[in-house]
Amino acid sequence: DWLRYGRGGHSERWRQARAAIQKYSELVDNIHITELDMRVNHEAGGQLQFSREGATITPEIKKMQEDRYAEMFEIMRKYKKVIKNVTFWNLGDRDSWLGARNYPLLWDENYEVKNAYYVVRDFKKNKKK
């Protein structure tokens, strides 16, 4: 899954994402990234189950999510001439198709901003650090 891959840097998954965007950029002038979210659980792929109860998000997992959003947006910003917009699946975790306990979006279930939001919003400022 997107979040748990590659704690130590760019993983094979990120290379695949970069390669896909590169290939599309050779074919079209406008790329729209839609329905973006990054769940934090272990349920990825075809066996998706909805963890809607009981799960908690630790500071380590929050940091991993922030890092994955930063990595994804770093890739997308490299192709900003062709990526015209990025749309998230929904606004807050409460409204996510994945359920609030998957913590997939930039706002939590109470519509409070997560640190991941600032990682995406303040990318240039954070990159200078």
Residue pairs with C-beta under 8 A, 6 or more apart in sequence:
1 39
1 41
1 42
1 43
1 44
1 45
2 13
2 38
2 39
2 44
2 68
2 72
3 38
3 39
3 40
3 61
3 64
3 65
3 68
4 42
4 44
4 64
5 11
5 12
5 13
5 14
5 68
6 12
6 13
6 14
6 71
7 64
7 67
10 18
10 71
14 71
14 72
14 75
17 72
17 75
18 75
18 78
21 31
21 75
21 76
21 79
21 83
22 79
24 31
24 82
25 31
25 79
25 81
25 82
28 82
29 82
30 82
30 84
31 79
31 82
31 83
31 84
32 83
32 84
32 85
32 86
32 87
33 76
33 83
33 85
33 86
33 87
34 87
35 87
35 88
35 89
36 72
36 86
36 87
36 88
36 89
37 88
37 89
37 90
37 96
37 98
37 104
37 105
38 65
38 68
38 69
38 72
38 104
39 98
39 102
39 103
39 104
40 57
40 61
40 64
40 65
40 102
40 103
40 104
41 51
41 55
41 101
41 102
43 49
43 50
43 51
43 102
50 98
50 99
50 102
51 99
51 101
51 102
52 99
52 100
52 101
53 101
54 101
55 101
55 102
57 103
61 103
62 114
62 115
62 116
65 103
65 114
65 116
66 115
66 116
66 119
69 106
69 116
69 119
69 120
70 119
70 120
70 123
70 126
73 86
73 119
73 120
73 123
74 123
74 127
76 83
76 86
77 123
88 105
88 106
89 96
89 97
89 98
89 104
89 105
90 96
90 97
90 105
91 105
91 107
91 111
92 105
92 107
92 108
92 109
92 110
92 111
93 99
93 100
93 102
93 103
93 104
93 105
93 107
93 108
93 109
94 100
94 108
94 109
94 110
94 111
96 102
96 104
96 105
98 104
100 108
100 109
103 114
105 114
106 113
106 114
106 116
106 117
106 120
107 113
107 114
107 117
108 114
118 126
119 126
